[in-house]
């Protein structure tokens, strides 16, 4: 209890000393401020992100697959092989498919010959129909003149009906034969396509970046083509896919300049800088750890193909630039003197010649979070003035710690003196 009372007394003495010496003494002069000079400078606003280097159009290269089943008997390319559009890169054993093609072509010839047979039969039936029609017409004329019995007319009419039926049947047989030819042609086309698929060719000009199978391996294709190779299209130009948070994506536009580095290349002890441009801002969002991001595609030249697919790039997307403009530190916009109330608009506080402060309304412009562009017709007049950023911190005492007038002072221990004798 005695210690608590002593502490309260000491604290009260400290507060009293502060009001006695600091409020009424030399410290009563105004507070000190941290200031900076309003100057002209260049401001570049940017969005930072990381991304992955990919080939153009596809993230992992263009897949080249096998569309038929069989043993891979030959691979004509390897990793990093340069290929051209239509170049043969691999081959599946064509023996079975060639035999199927030969069989289909032979069946097509048989069916085509059958069409000729059916066509000849139709012509014969049409000739018989013509003869039956003449016979019927003659018998009918004789019967009308009572020069031939009615039975002869009936026979001629029956023969004419049979001839017409024969023609109809011959026509149907011809159409059936022609349909068989069309079916055989489709079978030939399929067999020819399967045989062609045995020769796997590159669909684009590019470079092989992945190989999925080895020679002698059997590939089994079902609904989808089995990947054999992956080809990157023209690595002289690459894409970088970066996920930009929703808070920053609103300032990203197509065509904005981008600088980036990769850890693989250094120049004079620092990372080499590559350049590119924003090619596309996609609207397909994704959520990672409750952060919504949007994919942004950057297109960049790849000198000497130094950038490999899969490399991690550290990006800086230039979203705005202001050259030779009046600037103040961004902290100046947040300072309000004690006892003052913000007027509700952007304002900065400047030091007057007599040491006092004056508030000046400004129009904020481009910022890089460190510097802020000051816009407006009176911005030029501010150049060279001192703008207040905040209060100076308390000066340090002899022990290196900041002086705090509210901190109680405890008596120093007597060093080198013998303790007083108790009475």
Backbone torsions as a table, in degrees:
resi	resn	phi	psi	omega
1	UNK	NA	-39.2	179.9
2	UNK	-62.1	-38.7	-179.5
3	UNK	-66.5	-38.3	-179.7
4	UNK	-64.1	-43.3	180.0
5	UNK	-62.4	-42.3	179.8
6	UNK	-63.0	-41.9	-180.0
7	UNK	-62.7	-43.0	179.7
8	UNK	-62.8	-41.5	179.2
9	UNK	-62.5	-45.0	-178.8
10	UNK	-63.9	-41.1	178.9
11	UNK	-62.6	-42.3	178.6
12	UNK	-63.7	-41.1	177.7
13	UNK	-62.3	-39.3	179.7
14	UNK	-64.1	-43.3	179.7
15	UNK	-65.2	-41.1	178.5
16	UNK	-63.2	-40.4	178.9
17	UNK	-64.2	-36.6	179.3
18	UNK	-62.0	-50.2	-179.6
19	UNK	-66.1	-29.6	-179.0
20	UNK	-73.1	-47.0	-172.5
21	UNK	-94.1	-35.5	-174.7
22	UNK	-88.8	-31.9	-179.0
23	UNK	-83.4	-35.5	-176.5
24	UNK	-107.9	-9.8	-177.1
25	UNK	-96.1	-154.6	-177.2
26	UNK	-62.5	-25.7	-177.2
27	UNK	-73.5	-2.5	-179.0
28	UNK	-70.7	-9.4	177.7
29	UNK	-68.1	160.7	-170.9
30	UNK	-56.3	160.6	-179.8
31	UNK	-69.2	161.5	177.0
32	UNK	-95.1	146.8	-176.3
33	UNK	-122.1	153.0	168.4
34	UNK	-90.0	127.8	-176.1
35	UNK	-129.2	166.9	174.6
36	UNK	-146.6	156.9	-178.6
37	UNK	-89.1	135.1	174.9
38	UNK	-72.2	118.9	-175.1
39	UNK	-132.7	167.6	172.8
40	UNK	-92.3	140.5	-178.6
41	UNK	-160.9	172.5	174.5
42	UNK	-98.0	137.2	178.9
43	UNK	-122.7	130.3	176.2
44	UNK	-122.7	116.8	176.2
45	UNK	-93.2	135.7	-174.9
46	UNK	-144.5	161.6	174.7
47	UNK	-117.1	126.7	-178.6
48	UNK	-100.2	145.1	179.6
49	UNK	-163.7	172.9	172.1
50	UNK	-119.3	149.5	-179.3
51	UNK	-146.9	176.4	-177.1
52	UNK	-117.5	130.6	177.0
53	UNK	-71.7	130.0	179.1
54	UNK	-136.6	159.2	170.3
55	UNK	-65.5	163.3	176.7
56	UNK	-64.6	145.3	172.1
57	UNK	74.8	-34.6	-179.5
58	UNK	-134.8	146.3	-176.3
59	UNK	-72.0	-31.6	-175.7
60	UNK	-124.1	22.6	179.9
61	UNK	92.5	165.2	179.1
62	UNK	-85.4	119.0	-178.8
63	UNK	-73.1	135.4	175.0
64	UNK	-114.1	115.4	-171.1
65	UNK	-121.2	170.7	176.4
66	UNK	-98.0	129.1	-179.1
67	UNK	-99.7	-1.5	177.3
68	UNK	-130.6	161.4	179.0
69	UNK	-86.9	150.9	175.4
70	UNK	153.3	176.5	179.7
71	UNK	-86.3	132.6	178.0
72	UNK	-78.2	108.8	-174.5
73	UNK	-93.5	-16.6	-178.2
74	UNK	-155.4	133.1	170.1
75	UNK	-115.2	120.9	-175.6
76	UNK	-95.1	-6.1	-178.2
77	UNK	-133.5	167.5	179.2
78	UNK	-138.9	-175.0	176.2
79	UNK	-55.1	138.9	176.2
80	UNK	70.0	8.1	176.1
81	UNK	-70.4	134.6	177.0
82	UNK	-86.3	127.8	-176.9
83	UNK	-125.7	160.7	177.4
84	UNK	-119.1	162.3	-179.6
85	UNK	-60.5	125.1	179.7
86	UNK	89.4	-2.3	-179.6
87	UNK	-72.1	137.5	177.0
88	UNK	-71.4	121.0	-176.4
89	UNK	-113.1	-22.9	179.9
90	UNK	-159.8	161.9	-178.9
91	UNK	-143.2	134.1	174.1
92	UNK	-97.3	145.7	-178.8
93	UNK	-51.7	115.9	-173.6
94	UNK	-92.0	3.4	-170.6
95	UNK	-56.9	-52.0	-177.0
96	UNK	-65.4	-41.7	-176.9
97	UNK	-71.3	-31.5	176.4
98	UNK	-68.7	-38.7	177.7
99	UNK	-65.2	-40.9	177.9
100	UNK	-63.2	-38.9	178.0
101	UNK	-65.6	-43.9	179.0
102	UNK	-61.1	-42.4	179.2
103	UNK	-64.0	-42.5	-179.8
104	UNK	-65.6	-39.9	178.6
105	UNK	-65.8	-37.8	177.8
106	UNK	-65.7	-43.1	178.9
107	UNK	-63.3	-35.4	177.0
108	UNK	-62.0	-41.7	178.8
109	UNK	-64.3	-39.5	177.4
110	UNK	-61.4	-45.6	-178.6
111	UNK	-67.8	-34.8	175.9
112	UNK	-65.5	-38.5	176.0
113	UNK	-65.9	-37.6	178.6
114	UNK	-63.7	-33.1	176.2
115	UNK	-62.9	-42.2	178.8
116	UNK	-63.3	-39.8	177.9
117	UNK	-62.6	-46.2	-178.8
118	UNK	-65.1	-34.3	178.3
119	UNK	-67.2	-39.3	177.6
120	UNK	-65.3	-40.7	177.9
121	UNK	-63.3	-36.8	177.6
122	UNK	-65.3	-41.9	179.6
123	UNK	-63.2	-39.5	177.9
124	UNK	-64.0	-42.0	179.6
125	UNK	-65.1	-38.3	178.9
126	UNK	-66.3	-34.4	176.7
127	UNK	-67.3	-41.3	177.8
128	UNK	-64.8	-37.4	178.5
129	UNK	-64.2	-41.1	-180.0
130	UNK	-63.3	-41.2	179.0
131	UNK	-66.1	-42.0	179.7
132	UNK	-64.6	-35.6	179.5
133	UNK	-66.2	-42.4	178.4
134	UNK	-64.5	-42.8	-179.8
135	UNK	-62.8	-42.0	179.9
136	UNK	-64.1	-43.4	-179.6
137	UNK	-62.3	-39.9	-179.7
138	UNK	-68.3	-46.1	178.9
139	UNK	-61.5	-38.2	-179.6
140	UNK	-65.1	-40.2	-179.9
141	UNK	-66.4	-40.5	179.3
142	UNK	-68.3	-38.0	-178.8
143	UNK	-66.7	-37.2	179.5
144	UNK	-66.6	-27.3	178.4
145	UNK	-92.2	7.3	179.7
146	UNK	62.0	30.0	-178.8
147	UNK	-105.2	-1.4	178.8
148	UNK	-144.7	146.4	-179.4
149	UNK	-68.1	155.6	179.6
150	UNK	-64.1	-30.3	-179.1
151	UNK	-61.8	-36.9	177.7
152	UNK	-64.6	-37.8	178.5
153	UNK	-65.6	-39.7	179.1
154	UNK	-64.1	-40.1	179.1
155	UNK	-64.7	-41.2	179.8
156	UNK	-64.9	-38.5	178.9
157	UNK	-65.7	-39.8	178.4
158	UNK	-65.7	-40.9	179.0
159	UNK	-64.0	-37.4	178.4
160	UNK	-64.7	-39.6	179.5
161	UNK	-65.6	-41.6	178.3
162	UNK	-63.9	-38.7	179.5
163	UNK	-64.5	-41.4	177.1
164	UNK	-63.0	-41.0	178.6
165	UNK	-64.1	-38.3	178.7
166	UNK	-64.8	-38.7	178.0
167	UNK	-64.0	-44.5	179.5
168	UNK	-61.0	-42.2	179.6
169	UNK	-65.9	-39.0	179.0
170	UNK	-64.9	-38.7	177.3
171	UNK	-64.6	-42.0	179.1
172	UNK	-63.9	-41.6	178.3
173	UNK	-62.8	-37.4	178.9
174	UNK	-66.3	-42.8	178.4
175	UNK	-63.0	-38.5	177.7
176	UNK	-63.3	-42.1	179.2
177	UNK	-65.2	-40.4	178.5
178	UNK	-65.3	-37.1	176.2
179	UNK	-64.3	-37.8	177.6
180	UNK	-63.2	-36.2	177.8
181	UNK	-65.2	-44.5	179.0
182	UNK	-61.5	-40.4	178.4
183	UNK	-64.7	-40.6	179.3
184	UNK	-66.0	-37.2	177.3
185	UNK	-63.7	-39.6	177.2
186	UNK	-63.9	-39.8	178.0
187	UNK	-64.5	-38.6	177.9
188	UNK	-65.8	-43.3	179.4
189	UNK	-60.8	-43.4	179.0
190	UNK	-64.8	-45.5	179.8
191	UNK	-63.7	-38.8	178.6
192	UNK	-66.5	-39.3	178.2
193	UNK	-65.3	-44.2	178.0
194	UNK	-60.3	-39.8	177.8
195	UNK	-65.7	-38.8	179.1
196	UNK	-66.4	-36.2	-179.6
197	UNK	-66.6	-16.3	175.0
198	UNK	-64.3	-26.7	176.6
199	UNK	-96.1	107.3	-177.5
200	UNK	-89.6	124.2	-176.0
201	UNK	-120.5	158.6	178.3
202	UNK	-76.5	133.6	179.2
203	UNK	-83.5	-12.4	-175.4
204	UNK	-145.3	168.1	167.5
205	UNK	-80.5	133.7	-179.4
206	UNK	177.2	-155.0	-177.7
207	UNK	-136.4	140.1	-179.1
208	UNK	-74.6	121.6	179.7
209	UNK	-110.8	-10.3	178.7
210	UNK	-155.6	147.9	177.2
211	UNK	-131.2	126.6	-171.7
212	UNK	-96.7	-24.5	-173.3
213	UNK	-131.5	169.2	178.0
214	UNK	-119.7	159.8	176.0
215	UNK	-60.2	138.8	-178.9
216	UNK	91.1	-13.0	179.4
217	UNK	-78.6	142.1	178.3
218	UNK	-92.7	127.7	177.6
219	UNK	-103.6	139.5	-178.8
220	UNK	-121.6	113.1	-178.8
221	UNK	-99.8	132.0	178.2
222	UNK	-112.5	-107.7	179.4
223	UNK	-81.0	-30.2	-177.7
224	UNK	-116.5	156.1	177.8
225	UNK	-68.4	137.5	178.2
226	UNK	-80.1	122.9	-178.6
227	UNK	-66.1	134.4	177.2
228	UNK	-111.6	-44.6	-178.5
229	UNK	-138.0	160.8	168.2
230	UNK	-122.8	130.3	-176.7
231	UNK	-119.8	127.3	175.0
232	UNK	-88.5	129.4	-177.2
233	UNK	-83.9	111.5	170.3
234	UNK	53.1	81.8	179.9
235	UNK	-74.9	4.5	172.7
236	UNK	-68.4	-20.7	174.2
237	UNK	-130.5	128.6	-177.7
238	UNK	-122.2	166.7	173.9
239	UNK	-113.2	152.4	170.8
240	UNK	-125.3	124.4	178.9
241	UNK	-100.6	118.4	-178.4
242	UNK	-123.2	141.7	176.1
243	UNK	-97.1	115.6	-176.5
244	UNK	-103.5	128.9	178.4
245	UNK	-61.0	153.6	-177.2
246	UNK	-62.5	-25.3	179.6
247	UNK	-69.1	-23.0	-176.9
248	UNK	-108.4	-20.1	-171.2
249	UNK	-67.4	-22.0	-179.7
250	UNK	-65.7	-21.4	-180.0
251	UNK	-97.5	0.1	-179.4
252	UNK	-91.6	130.0	-178.9
253	UNK	-130.7	153.2	175.9
254	UNK	-62.7	134.3	178.6
255	UNK	96.9	-9.5	-179.8
256	UNK	-67.8	145.7	-178.8
257	UNK	-73.0	144.6	-179.3
258	UNK	-133.5	135.2	169.7
259	UNK	-116.4	146.2	-179.1
260	UNK	-154.0	160.5	177.7
261	UNK	-131.2	156.9	170.4
262	UNK	-128.0	151.6	-174.3
263	UNK	-69.4	-12.7	-173.7
264	UNK	-76.4	-21.9	-171.3
265	UNK	-127.3	130.8	179.3
266	UNK	-128.6	151.3	175.7
267	UNK	-135.3	122.7	178.8
268	UNK	54.2	41.1	176.2
269	UNK	85.1	-5.9	178.1
270	UNK	-124.2	163.5	-177.3
271	UNK	-68.2	140.1	178.8
272	UNK	-71.0	140.1	-178.4
273	UNK	-100.0	128.8	174.2
274	UNK	-109.1	159.7	-177.5
275	UNK	-125.6	154.1	177.6
276	UNK	-162.5	-168.8	178.8
277	UNK	-140.7	152.3	175.6
278	UNK	-69.0	122.5	-178.7
279	UNK	-97.8	-35.3	-174.6
280	UNK	-156.7	138.9	172.0
281	UNK	-114.1	107.2	-174.0
282	UNK	-85.8	149.8	-176.0
283	UNK	-97.5	3.9	179.6
284	UNK	-84.7	101.9	-175.3
285	UNK	-82.6	161.7	172.9
286	UNK	-141.5	156.0	-177.8
287	UNK	-120.1	123.7	177.4
288	UNK	-130.9	119.6	-178.4
289	UNK	52.8	45.0	178.4
290	UNK	65.1	15.4	177.0
291	UNK	-108.8	123.0	179.7
292	UNK	-86.8	126.8	179.4
293	UNK	-127.9	158.8	178.5
294	UNK	-127.3	136.8	179.4
295	UNK	-73.9	132.4	176.5
296	UNK	-120.9	130.5	-177.3
297	UNK	-102.0	124.2	177.0
298	UNK	-109.9	132.0	177.5
299	UNK	-107.0	134.9	-175.3
300	UNK	-145.3	149.4	172.4
301	UNK	-69.4	147.2	-179.0
302	UNK	-121.1	81.4	-176.1
303	UNK	-61.1	129.1	179.9
304	UNK	57.5	19.3	179.8
305	UNK	52.3	43.6	179.3
306	UNK	-71.6	-30.8	-176.6
307	UNK	-87.1	124.0	-178.2
308	UNK	-100.1	146.7	173.8
309	UNK	-57.9	135.0	-179.8
310	UNK	100.9	-15.1	178.7
311	UNK	-65.7	147.6	176.8
312	UNK	-92.5	126.6	-178.9
313	UNK	-112.2	136.8	173.6
314	UNK	-97.7	117.5	-167.8
315	UNK	-107.2	151.6	168.6
316	UNK	-135.0	110.4	-178.3
317	UNK	-95.9	117.9	-179.4
318	UNK	-76.8	110.5	-177.7
319	UNK	-95.3	-21.9	178.3
320	UNK	-160.7	153.1	179.1
321	UNK	-145.4	134.1	175.7
322	UNK	-129.1	125.1	-174.7
323	UNK	-108.6	131.1	175.7
324	UNK	52.8	56.3	-179.7
325	UNK	-115.0	161.2	177.2
326	UNK	-73.5	127.1	-174.0
327	UNK	-130.9	152.7	170.6
328	UNK	-134.2	156.1	172.5
329	UNK	-59.1	142.2	-177.4
330	UNK	-60.7	-26.0	-179.8
331	UNK	-65.0	-23.1	-178.4
332	UNK	-63.3	-29.4	-178.1
333	UNK	-74.7	-16.8	-178.0
334	UNK	-96.7	-7.9	-175.8
335	UNK	-84.6	132.0	171.9
336	UNK	-135.2	123.5	-178.8
337	UNK	-60.3	152.2	177.1
338	UNK	-61.9	136.4	-179.9
339	UNK	88.1	-9.3	177.8
340	UNK	-99.3	154.8	178.6
341	UNK	-117.2	132.2	179.7
342	UNK	-63.0	134.4	-177.8
343	UNK	-77.2	-2.9	179.8
344	UNK	88.9	35.7	-175.9
345	UNK	-162.2	166.3	179.4
346	UNK	-72.9	131.1	179.6
347	UNK	-150.7	153.3	173.8
348	UNK	-125.3	159.7	-179.6
349	UNK	-113.8	125.9	-178.1
350	UNK	-109.9	151.1	178.0
351	UNK	-85.5	126.7	178.0
352	UNK	-84.6	171.3	-178.3
353	UNK	-62.7	-31.7	179.7
354	UNK	-85.3	5.9	179.2
355	UNK	92.5	-9.7	177.4
356	UNK	-77.4	-180.0	-178.0
357	UNK	-116.8	148.6	172.6
358	UNK	-135.2	142.9	-179.0
359	UNK	-94.4	136.5	179.6
360	UNK	-128.8	122.9	176.7
361	UNK	-72.4	137.4	-178.4
362	UNK	-132.5	163.5	174.0
363	UNK	-109.9	111.2	-179.4
364	UNK	-67.0	143.3	176.9
365	UNK	-121.2	-137.1	-178.8
366	UNK	-66.2	142.7	177.9
367	UNK	-140.8	148.9	173.0
368	UNK	-115.0	23.9	-179.2
369	UNK	75.2	-15.2	175.5
370	UNK	-106.2	-47.6	176.9
371	UNK	-112.1	152.1	179.6
372	UNK	-128.3	130.8	175.6
373	UNK	-75.9	132.2	177.1
374	UNK	-101.5	118.4	-177.3
375	UNK	-106.9	173.2	178.2
376	UNK	115.2	162.9	-175.9
377	UNK	-66.0	-24.8	-177.5
378	UNK	-98.1	8.4	-176.4
379	UNK	-64.0	-39.9	-177.4
380	UNK	-62.6	-31.5	-178.1
381	UNK	-70.7	-16.2	-179.0
382	UNK	-82.0	-15.1	-176.1
383	UNK	-59.4	130.3	-180.0
384	UNK	92.9	-15.0	177.8
385	UNK	-74.8	161.3	177.5
386	UNK	-96.7	124.3	179.6
387	UNK	-106.8	141.4	-176.1
388	UNK	-86.2	132.6	178.5
389	UNK	-103.9	-27.5	-178.0
390	UNK	169.2	-176.6	178.4
391	UNK	-83.5	149.7	172.8
392	UNK	-68.4	144.9	176.4
393	UNK	-73.7	159.2	-179.7
394	UNK	-61.5	142.9	179.8
395	UNK	-70.4	148.0	-178.2
396	UNK	-78.9	147.4	177.2
397	UNK	-87.3	-175.1	-178.8
398	UNK	-61.1	-27.3	-179.2
399	UNK	-87.0	5.3	178.5
400	UNK	87.0	-4.2	180.0
401	UNK	-98.1	149.2	179.8
402	UNK	-62.1	139.2	175.3
403	UNK	-71.4	129.4	177.9
404	UNK	-126.6	111.0	-176.2
405	UNK	-64.4	-18.7	-179.6
406	UNK	-87.6	-7.6	-178.7
407	UNK	-80.9	122.7	179.7
408	UNK	-65.0	145.2	178.6
409	UNK	-97.2	121.1	178.4
410	UNK	-93.6	144.4	179.9
411	UNK	-63.9	141.9	179.7
412	UNK	-75.3	148.6	177.9
413	UNK	-73.9	146.4	176.5
414	UNK	-75.6	112.3	-178.3
415	UNK	-98.0	132.1	175.1
416	UNK	81.4	4.5	179.7
417	UNK	-110.1	146.0	178.7
418	UNK	-75.6	141.5	178.2
419	UNK	-62.4	144.5	-179.8
420	UNK	-64.9	142.3	179.9
421	UNK	-73.9	141.3	176.4
422	UNK	-77.7	137.8	177.0
423	UNK	-88.6	NA	NA
